[in-house]
Amino acid sequence: MTVPSFRLISGVVISLLATAVFASDHAIAETPSGRTVSVAGVESLVEALRQAEQGDTILLADGVYRPQSLLRVSTDRLTIRSASGNRQTVILDGSDLTHGELLGLSDCSGVTIAGLTLQNVRWNALKIDSDRGGGVHSLTVRDCDFRNIWQRAIKSVRIREPEQAPRDVVVRQCRFMNDRPKTFADDPADGPDGPFGGNYVGGIDVMHARQWTIAGNEFRGIRGRSGNARAAIFMWVDSADSLIDDNLIVDCDRGIELGNSHLHPGIETHCSQVEVRDNRIARAAEGAITVTVTRDCRLLRNAINDPDNRFRRSIRIVGANPGLLVADNRIAGPPPRIEGDANDSITLRNNRHDLPASPFREPE
């Protein structure tokens, strides 16, 4: 593996040479391979999805689309994108949904979703239902805004068969933002009598991920009612061979989490060979990066700006996590810490902490 070099500017690391990656990053097709279907209005969008053929490109005219029920995608090589290329002017709004989910994918491969805003959704904005049929594979989500999503912006579920695992997925150059912390009114399923206290909200939450790339995205304000939301990026339940790279995470209750303390029956490891590198995380009160029950994962060159973290958490390693490498991270805040029964196969190398606090450069 190539050894990277760094430039440190006010506590923020800029990588000058990238390492090899675990995940694949399949090409994003810009030229339609089949029919081009132009739609304007939610009724024509629903009809275009109903009649979609393999290779179709559905182009959405500028406007606000307010479906009343879940939009189901189950056609191979389908592209759904804005005609203008401006994600701010083509909006899928979930305010009128009788169902809590906006866009559902099942039994399909090669789908691209690009240049859209998905907003005001009670549960999940983009649901990857890999437990249906042959699963969801080779999915690309790029240049999309997810705003005010009150459970998960992107969610993949548990699977029944190994071949259903969602693989070869790219989420790139998207923005995930909630305007305020979640309230009980946003989601009756997460009410005052429930187990989560209004904190069941996160950004990307994926199980059984294979060859995922989550890169170049921005996450802001993903917060629970009492400050205990789920992570901006959460990968768990037998996920492997994936890359989380160059994401900006600001003012979210949790930053990036690989695994947690709960293992489903038959699952021995949450994540294996997942690389978390070159991410910038600021003010994640519950922890910037946490790894639990992983194997052969890497945390490389991440920049964390949270000197006043209330729990003194920057990089938190819980349990054994054999083969974990934590190297060249730059932290304005407390040092990486190991909790529980760790072993000698965890390597911490050249991590600097208590650097001067400095805001990250905003994306252009």
Summary of the structure (lengths in Angstrom):
residues: 364
radius of gyration: 19.9
end to end distance: 30.9
largest distance: 59.4
contacts: 1360
relative contact order: 0.10
helix: 5%
strand: 41%
